[in-house]
Amino acid sequence: MSITVCKFGGSSVCDGDRFAQVRSILRADSDRRFIVLSAPGRRFPGDDKITDLLYRAWDAADDTAQFIFTRIYLRYASIRDQCAPDFDLEEEFSRIRRRFRTSRDYAASRGEYLCARLFAAYTGLPFVDAGELFHFDAEGRIDSVATRRALQERLLPLGRAVVPGFYGSLPDGSLRTFSRGGSDVSGALTAAALEADVYENWTDVDGLFTADPNIVPEARRNRCVSLHQMERLAWAGAQVLHPDALEPLKGTGIDTLLKNTYCPDAEGTRISESCPAFVPCITGRRGLYIAADFNPENCCPLPRRAPFEGSMRVASVNAFGLTDAQTARVEATIDSIHIIHMQDHLQIIIPEHDYAATIRRIHEILLSSDEG
């Protein structure tokens, strides 16, 4: 029996139409047996992700939290009315409200929980709670042995199932979440435990590009990338995959396929340990800070994620796949605060307001010939 584990991100399940699209994708390939879902994401620019609303409700006073709950309920009610009108959403929300203050992790996990419950009702597939599958130890680290055993014992006999991503349980039974975007990790753990033929990670882009297409419209899609490089790219700021999502797949021979829910017939990008050398790619992070009086002659910059006294806002741009000649051109033409030669890429620290322009210029160099 061939097994494909599919993880669908928040943009893939943001409303009833996207639910229908995901069901269509599953029906197109009978090997797509085990489905891991994120919480509904943004439907349009400026919209809220459900997980953000849940965190906001947890942090708010009771009156404000009730208002936020109403917004969350209406999002799910819209999906329910379109896809699973018999689903008892009111009872689910009543139970969640009663237990909401149990813990911050419990509160945050309800986005994935409700999404998976609704999708299971919509498709008629079995629902299995993530708290019964993904196990953390007392220190909050994933217990890979217990998790693998639970996934195999609970899911394989079912043949097909819908699973919430993002959370699991501690030894005392309380819920524990992964870091944000952790549904990618849930999917990878599931694929590894079930010895899947492939792990499909569905989002709203066609795969890994040479740069963010929103910044560089002419960016090219990479057909294949090594598992090692994708892991490095994720840690360097690439938003297509959680940095920890590839660790469970190392040494398994299971490839990850990045696919676009909105364009399911597109080839996507394959992440594989058998892929060759590094492909050209630029990624980065904004909203970092270094000392305003930073002097590269005295120390290397260590950008921080939060402002501190006397700090300046910067961005880090990371370029992979540059030749020596292209590296020299970057150093000669980019107005940077500091450039660091890493083992496998070039890291350029720049003022944050130069982020997009810098990415476009480095991308131009990256895809040019050395003679250009």
ABEGO torsion letter per residue (X at the ends): XBBBBBBBBAAAAABAAAAAAAAAAAAABAABABBBBBBBBBABBGBBBAAAAAAAAAABBAAAAAAAAAAAAAAAAAAAAAABAABBAAAAAAAAAAAAAABAAAAAAAAAAAAAAAAAAAAGBBBBBAAAABBBBAAGBBBAAAAAAAAAAAAAAAGBBBBBBGBBBBAAGBBBBBBBGAAAAAAAAAAAAAGBABBBBBBABAEBBABBAAABAABBBBABBBAAAAAAAAAAGBAABBAAAAAAABGAGBBBBBBBAABAABAEBBBBAABBBBBBBBBBBBGBBBBAABBAAABBBBBBABBBBGBBBBBBBBBBGBBAAAAAAAAAABBBABBBBBAABBBBBBBAAAAAAAAAAAAAAAABBAAX
